[in-house]
Amino acid sequence: MFSQNELGKRFANGATSGKASNVEIVETDNETLLVGYGWAVYASRNKQTAEITHYEGWYGYSNSTSCQLSRLGCRANADKIIDKKREN
């Protein structure tokens, strides 16, 4: 298990697996996802282009979610930011 900060860095650098407290990297056919609490997609990485999309709508959902996003560095590592939530 990694710290949330380490997991965010691993995701940004291309990792396809890993877990931190309440957050994990999940593989699908077309994307690699950074998922909180098993259902909240915080970021996705396209397998063909490696473009990272951050789902900004999760900020403010709860104090713990906002804190996780800050620790994960989702916004700082994103190529594209979308101002809505995405669920797994």
TIZA-337381 format. One record per residue (C-alpha): residue in one letter; x, y, z. Coordinates in steps of 0.05 Angstrom, whole numbers. Example, Ala and Ser with C-alpha at 12.3 -4.5 7.8 and 13.67 -1.06 7.14 Angstrom:
<rs>
   baba       xx       yy       zz
      A      246      -90      156
      S      273      -21      143
</rs>
This chain:
<rs>
   baba       xx       yy       zz
      M        0        0        0
      F       25       70      -18
      S       12      138       11
      Q      -39      178      -29
      N       17      224      -52
      E       58      166      -77
      L       -2      134     -112
      G      -17      199     -149
      K       55      203     -173
      R       53      130     -195
      F      -11      142     -233
      A       17      203     -268
      N       80      164     -287
      G       40      107     -319
      A       28       56     -264
      T      -28        7     -277
      S      -40      -17     -206
      G      -32        5     -135
      K      -73       23      -73
      A      -73       77      -20
      S     -123       92       35
      N     -192       92        0
      V     -160      103      -69
      E     -136       54     -122
      I     -112       49     -194
      V     -161        8     -235
      E     -150      -19     -306
      T     -206      -21     -358
      D     -201      -40     -432
      N     -188       32     -456
      E     -166       70     -394
      T     -130       68     -328
      L     -171      101     -273
      L     -155      133     -206
      V     -215      113     -164
      G     -235      136      -95
      Y     -280       95      -49
      G     -291       43     -103
      W     -336       86     -147
      A     -312      159     -154
      V     -267      167     -215
      Y     -219      224     -198
      A     -176      217     -260
      S     -169      174     -322
      R     -110      160     -368
      N     -123      140     -440
      K      -83       77     -457
      Q      -69       99     -528
      T      -51      172     -518
      A      -30      172     -444
      E      -71      236     -436
      I      -94      245     -364
      T     -163      275     -351
      H     -180      302     -282
      Y     -253      306     -260
      E     -254      371     -221
      G     -326      363     -198
      W     -304      320     -140
      Y     -272      380     -104
      G     -319      401      -48
      Y     -357      335      -49
      S     -332      324       22
      N     -273      347       63
      S     -240      279       57
      T     -249      276      -19
      S     -220      346      -28
      C     -161      327       17
      Q     -149      263      -23
      L     -149      301      -89
      S      -98      350      -62
      R      -53      294      -38
      L      -60      255     -103
      G      -40      315     -145
      C      -95      301     -196
      R     -102      372     -220
      A      -27      385     -225
      N      -15      322     -267
      A      -75      330     -314
      D      -71      344     -389
      K     -146      360     -389
      I     -192      383     -333
      I     -267      370     -336
      D     -312      408     -288
      K     -358      351     -268
      K     -359      285     -231
      R     -350      216     -262
      E     -371      151     -230
      N     -342       82     -244
</rs>
